[in-house]
Amino acid sequence: MSDSEAILLEYVKLILEKKIREADISDGQKAKWGSKKHISDLQRRLKEAEYWRDKQKKGSEKRAHYRNVVNDIKRQLKNALKDSENAKAKKE
């Protein structure tokens, strides 16, 4: 691989990484994955999903659906917080 090909490959990797690390937030905008804006949006969505889950009858199909939504948001929040902490540690 020539030097120019290696440089181009590195450039493409950086662009893809930046695109992958973006998150769509509730107001239709994009935010950096793990940013304060992204994390606060996930926390707000989690509270809202828990509210709607708790309004459903226990054992119902709707409650099971909201349980899955809550678990998915929790997983995303955990990963975003972990990435946020890793980014802070790299800066120090």
C-alpha positions, 0 to 999 in steps of 0.5 A: 500500500502506498503512502497516499493510499494509507493516508486516504484509508486513515482519513476514511476511518476517521470520517466513519468513526465520527459518523458512527459516534453521533447520536440522534436525540429527541428534538431531531438534532444530532449530538456527539455520542456520550456528550452531556446533551446526549446523556441528558436526552437518554435520561429524559427518555428513560424516565418517560418510558418508565412512566408509560411502562408503569401505567400498563397492567402487569403481565400485559403485552404493552407492559412487556413492550415498554420493559424492552424499551426501558432496557434498551434505553438503559443499555444505551445510557450505560454505554454513553456514560462509559464512553463519556468517562473514557473520553474524560480519562483520555483528556487527563 
